[in-house]
Amino acid sequence: MNRRELLQLTGYTSTALLIDSLGVARADNYMRRDDFGDNFLWGVATSAHQIEGAYNSDGKSLNIWDTFSARRGKVKNRDDGKVACDFYHNYPEDLALVSDLGIPNFRFSTAWTRIIPEGVGVPNPKGLDFYKRIIDSCLEQGLTPWLTLYHWDLPQALQDRGGWSNRDIIGWFSDYTDVCTRAFGDRVKHWIVLNEPMAFIGLGYLAGIHAPGIRSLKKFLAATHYTTLAQAEGGRVIRANVPAADIGTTFSSSWVDPLTEEPRHLQAAEKADAFFNRLFIEPLLGLGYPIDRFPLIKKIERYIQPGDMKRAQFDFDFIGLQNYTREVVRHSLFPPAVWTRRVPPKRRSVAEDEVTDMGWEVHPEGIYHLLRQFAAYDGVKRLIVSENGAAFPDIVEAGRVHDGRRTSYIQRYLAQILRAKNEGVPVEGYFVWTLLDNFEWAEGYRPRFGIVYVDFKTQERIVKSSGRWYQQFLSGL
């Protein structure tokens, strides 16, 4: 297959734009894997509740998303994660597919309720065995496992006791981390403590649109502080239990621009940045909460006990940065709801083909700015883009899925990551979100983020053209 045929197959349509944005001239205007260096990490990311299914099999209990999905009107089309991609039974074939695509690193999460069904107490041997099989299968197929301890699926038994807004969660999470590290630490060396605390706390305890569906400023502030402490405690448990562990945690991030340069909009952007991007990383680095830019969170001080801010710090080996879009915000007369200041793409006349199925603007330059912003912190050693991807409508035609818009999205974001790397930002890896079309939380099964198409009725898998492009890119072609 020649270069022109490859580009047509994979939907690679914007090479000149990519290279122009980097200011690099080449005869064929083509970005290669080698441009990122020999040690750059390439992978694909997944999460337990979104793909596993088998929601009550082999001793697993209900989590907050099982409960939330059962409530009318909370998840579109009344979808739930009971079956999802049935990765629980299909994992051998799915991991073989990852290997066939030449993707060297596989990120997955463990389901707390599969390992400790009641959240605390005696571990479930069948749950532990399942993840041991996952890890062994990865290693047998030449895949490096990256284990995320928490990806939004808190045991319902612990939510009934207050969940993340109960200070006891620090100990509950530490005990769960201890069980996982003792069980898997001999084979897993790459660990991620939390997936996007701003997302699961902000959407779950303040906006109420994700599980557990709570709208309470008090519980949001309490949960923010206790999650910050649990994040650091989890890191310390891994450090104690796993020799030579590579330990990170991940943050959702959105580059924030003001609607205009008017002072009131600039101030709104500063508040939104503090809320979306700074709230969880700054106490981790010993900087405290960004109260100066977002005074409302000053009330978090009522939950801080002596020694807490020191306890909130941990020296992570890497920070996972997760970005999909940017936010454009305006001044609002109705604080403190930061999201009411958001100006949707449609109101800014963003072209339709530059908006994803989630209603998010395609804005590759945002990830470049965010990488520079996070790299500027003292204490951030390495950055890994631990999630990046897009949902677009996918159609199966003659047994194939041509998703050129997703391919272009990944290419354009990679170009901006390379731009940052070439300017000295210590970004050392990239994980596509996601391997399989899956249960996309409150949006149900409609948005498809995968580089592999899933027919949820038959569980058939079809590698999309974006997956084939990634395969060819990683092969060095």
N, C-alpha and C positions, 0 to 999 in steps of 0.2 A: 504494500500500500504506500503510495507516494504522499508527500506532504499535503498537496491540494485535496486529495481524497480524504485524508485524515481530518483536515479542517472542515470539510463538508459533513463528514459523519458526526463529528462532535459538536457542530454548531458554533465553531470558533469564528466569530464574525468581527471582532474588534481589536485585532492585534495591533494595528497601526495606532489606534487610540491608546492602547495600553502602553506601548513603548514610548509614544510621544509624551504621555503623562509622566514618564520616568526620566525623560530627557536623554534616553539611550538610543543611539542609532545603530541598526543592524541591517544587513542586506535583506534578510527575510522578515524583519520586524516580528520576531517570535520570542516570547518569554519562555525560558526553560527552567526546569527544576535546578539545574546546576547554578543558576543565577543566585539561588538562596544559600549556597554553600553545602558542603558535604555533611555537616552535622545538623542541618535544619530538620526538625521532626515533622513528619506528615502523618495525619491520621483521620479518623472518622469518629464521631461521637454519637452515643445513644443514651437512653435512660430507662430504668427498670419499668416503671409504671406505664411508660408510653409504648413499650414493645412486648413485654413479657406475657401478658395475659395470665391464665391459670391463677386467677385472683384469690381463689380459696382452696388451692390444691396443696397437698402434702404439708398441711399444718399452717399454711399462711393465713393470717387474719386480715381484717379490713383496715385500710388506711384512710386518711382524710379525703382522698379523691374518690374512693369507692362511695363514701358517704355523701360527698358533695354532688357527685354525678347522679345520685339517686333522687336528688331534690329537683322538683319540676322547675324548668326555666333556667337552670344554672349552666347547663352544657347544651350547645346547639344540637338540635335533632335528638336530644335525650341520649346522646352517645355516652359510652363509658369504656373503661379499660379492662373489662372482664376477659376479653379475648385478645384485643389489639392485634399484634402481628404473630401471636402465639410463639414468640421467641423461646418460651419455656420448653416447647417441644421441637422447635425448628432450629435451635441454635447451632447444631453441627453443620447444617447446610448453609446457614447465614454466615457463620465464621469462615467456612470454606469459600464463600463468595467474596468476603473481605480479602482473603488471601489471594484468590484468583485475580482480583482487581489490583493487586500489588500494593495495597495500603498497609504499611508496616505497623501502625499503632492503632489499637482499638480501645476506645474509651467507653466504659459502661458504668452503671451504678448498681449497688446492691440495694435490695428492698428491705428496709428495716423490719417490716412485718413478716418477711419470709425467714429472717434470721432470728429475731426475737419477737414472736407473735404478739405478746402483750406489751412490747416496748421495753420492758425490764424483766429480769428474771432469767429463767432457764432458756438457753438457745435451742433452736430447732435443728436437730441433726440433718434432716432432709433439706432444709434450706441451705445450711452450710455446704452440704454435699453438692447441691446444684451449682453454687458458685465455684466450688473447687473444680467441677467438670468444665465450667466455662473457662476458667483460668488454664486448666490443663490443655483444653482444646486449642486455646490461643497459642500456647507455647509449642504444641505439637505442629501447628500450622505456620510457625515462624512469626506470629503476631506478638507484639509487646502489649501486655494488658495495662491499662490505666484505670484505676478503680476510684470512682466517686462514691463517697460514703453517704451523702444525702442529696437526693435530687427530688425534693418536694413531696415525698410520700410518707409523711409522719404517721405512725400508728394511731388509729382512732382511739385506742385505749389511753394514749397519752394526751390526745386532744381533749378527751373527757376530763382530764385533770388540769387543763389550762394550756397545754401545748407549749409553744414557744414563748408565751407570755407568763409562764410559770418558771421562776428561777431554778426550780429543780431540774429543768431541761438540761442544764449544764452537766449535772451528774449523769442523767439518763443518756445523753449523747456520748459522754466520755466512756461510759460502760459499754455502749454499743460499739464504739470505736475500738475499745480494748478487745472485744470478742472478734471483730473482723480482722484486726491486725495480727492477733495470735493465730487465727485460722488460715490467713492468706499471706502473711508477711514473708514467708519463706520463698514465695514465688512471685509476688507482686512488689515491685520497687517504686512504682510511680503512683502517688496517692493524691487525690483531690478531696479536701474536707467538705466544702459546701458548694452547691451550685446556685449561684445568683441569690444571695440573701436579700438584696433589695427587691427582687421580683417576688419571692415567695412570702416575704413579710409585708411588703407594700401592697401587693395585690390581694393577699390573704387576710391581713389584719386591719388594713386601713380602707382600701377601695372595696373590699368584699366581693370582688368578681372572680377570685380563685379560692380554692379550698384554704382554710375552713369557712370562708364566707363571712368574716367578721368586719364590721365597720366601727372601729373604736380607736380614737387617738391615744387613749391611755394604754390600751393593749398593744397598739402598734409600737409605742415608745418602749414599753416593757420588753416586748419581743425583740425589738432592735438591739437593746442592750444585752439581753441574755443570749441572743444569737451571736453577737460579737464576742462574748466571753466563751461560748461553746466552740466557736471557730478556732480560737487560740488554744483552748484545752484539747481539742481534737488533734491539733498539730503536735502538741506536747506528747500525747499518748502515742502517736505514730513514731515520733522521734525516739521514745523510750523502748518501743517494742520491735521496730523494724530497722536492723542495721543497714546503713547506707541508703536509707529511703530518700527519694526525691519527692518533696512535699510541697503542695500548692493548694490554693483555694481559688474560686472563680468569682468574678464580678460581672454582672450585666452592666453595660455602659452604652450611653447614647451621646454623641456629640451634640451640644446645645448651641443653637444660634438664636439671637433675638430677631423678632420680626423686622424691626428697623433699628437704627442706631440711636433712637431716642433714649434718654436716660432711664425712663420708666421700663422700657423693654429690656435694656441692658441689665437692669437690676433684677428683672424677672428671670433672665437667663442665668445670672449668677446663683439665684436661689434654686433654680431647677438643676443646675450642675451640682450644687451641694447636695441636693436631695437624691438625684439619680446616680451620681458618680463618686461622691466623696464620703457618703455617710458611713459606709462600712470599712473602707480601706484606711481612712485616716486614724481612727483609734487603734487599728491593728499596728500602725507604724509609729504609735506614740504621740500622735498629733491631736488626740482628743476628737470629739465630734465637732463638725463645722458649724457651730452655733453662730459664729460671727456673720456668716452669709445667709443662714436660715434660722433666725432667732426662735421660731416656733419650737424647735426641738430642744430648747433650753430646759423644757419640762422633763426631759429625760434624766436630769440630775436627781430627781426624786428616787430613781431606781438604782443609783450608783452607790455602792457601799465602799468603805475604806479599802484601798488596795485594788479595787476593780480595774482602774485604768492601766495599772501596771500588768495586771493579769490578762487584760485584753490584748496585750502585745505578743507577737510570736514572729520569729525570724523565718519566714517561709522561703523555700528555695526558688520558687517561681510564683508568679501571679498569673492566673488565667483571665484573659480579657475576652468578653463575649459581646459582639456587636453585630447588629443587623441593619440599623437605620440611624437617622439623626432626629432630633426634636427641634422644631422651631416654635418659640414661645413668645407670648406677649404679656403685657401687664394685665392683671386681673383685679377687679374690685372685690373679689370674693375669696381671699385667702382663708384657710391654708391649703386648699386643694390644688397642688401643683399642676395636676393634669388638666385642670380647667383652663390653664393658660396655653395649652397645646394648640397649635394651628395646624389642622390636618392638611395633607398634601393637596387635596382637591381645592381647598380654599386658597392655595398658593399657586394655582394653575400649573401644578406639576404634570408633565405629560403622562398619559395613562400607562404607557409601556415602561414608565419609570416608577411605578407603584406596584408593590407585590400583592398577593392575595390576602395578606393580613392588613392591607391598607397602609403599609410602611413604604416610605420613600427609599428608592435606591440611591444611596449617597456614598460612594466609595471613599471620597476624601475624608469622611468622618472617622474612619478607622485609622487613617494616618494621623489625624490630629489627636485622637484618643491615645494611640500608642506613645506619642510624644508626651502627652499630659501625664500618663501613668509612669513613664520612664523617668520623668523629672523628679519623682519622689525619692528622697534618700531612703535606702532600705529595700527598694525594689531591685532585685538582682537580675532576674530574667523575666521576660514576658512570653507567654504562649497564647496565641489566639485559640482558645479552647472550644469556641463555637462561632461559626459564621455560615450563613446559608440563606435561602429564600424559598418561599412558597409561591408557586405559580400553578395555574390550571394545567393539568397534564392529561393528555388524551392518548389512548392506545390505538395505534393504527397499524394494521398488518403485523401485530405482535411486537411493535416497537413503540417507544416513547421518545419523541424528539423534543427536548426541552432546552432549546437554544437560549432562552432568556435566563434560565438558571446557570447555564454554562458561562454566559457572558457576565452574569453577576459575580460568580466566583472568580473569574479571570480579572475583572476590574478591581475587586477588593484585594486580590493577591498582588496586583500591581502596586497598590497603595501600601501594602505591607512591605513589599520589597523596597519601595521608596523610603519608608521609615528605616528599614534595616540598613540601607545604603548610607543613610545619614547618621548611623551610629546607635540607633535605638536597639537595645538588646532583646529583640524579638526572635525567638528560637524555634517556633513551631506553629503549625496550623492544623486545626481539626475541622473538617466539614460537618455542619449540622444539616442533615443527618444521614445515616445509612439507609434506613427504611422509612417510607411514608408511615406515619404512626398516629397515635391518639394525641392530638395537639391541644390538650387541656380543655379549657372552656370553649374552644372553637371546634371540638370534636374531630371528626375524620375528614372534614372538607379540605383544610389547608394541607397541601402535600409538600413537605420539605425534603423528602428523600432523594438520593441519587439512584435509589432503586425503587421502582414502582411496586406497590402491594395491592393486589385484588383482595379486599378484606372478606369477600364471600368465599373465595377458593384458596386464599393464602398463596396464590401464585406470585412469584417475584419476576420482575422484568428490569434489567439494568437499563437505566435511561441514558440518553446520549451524554448527559453531564457526567454520569459514572464512567462511561467509556472515555470521555475526555480526561478525567482525573487519572484513569488507568494509564492512558498514553502519556500524559504529562509526567507521572511518576516513573514511567519506564525510561524517560529521557528523550523521547521522540519529539 
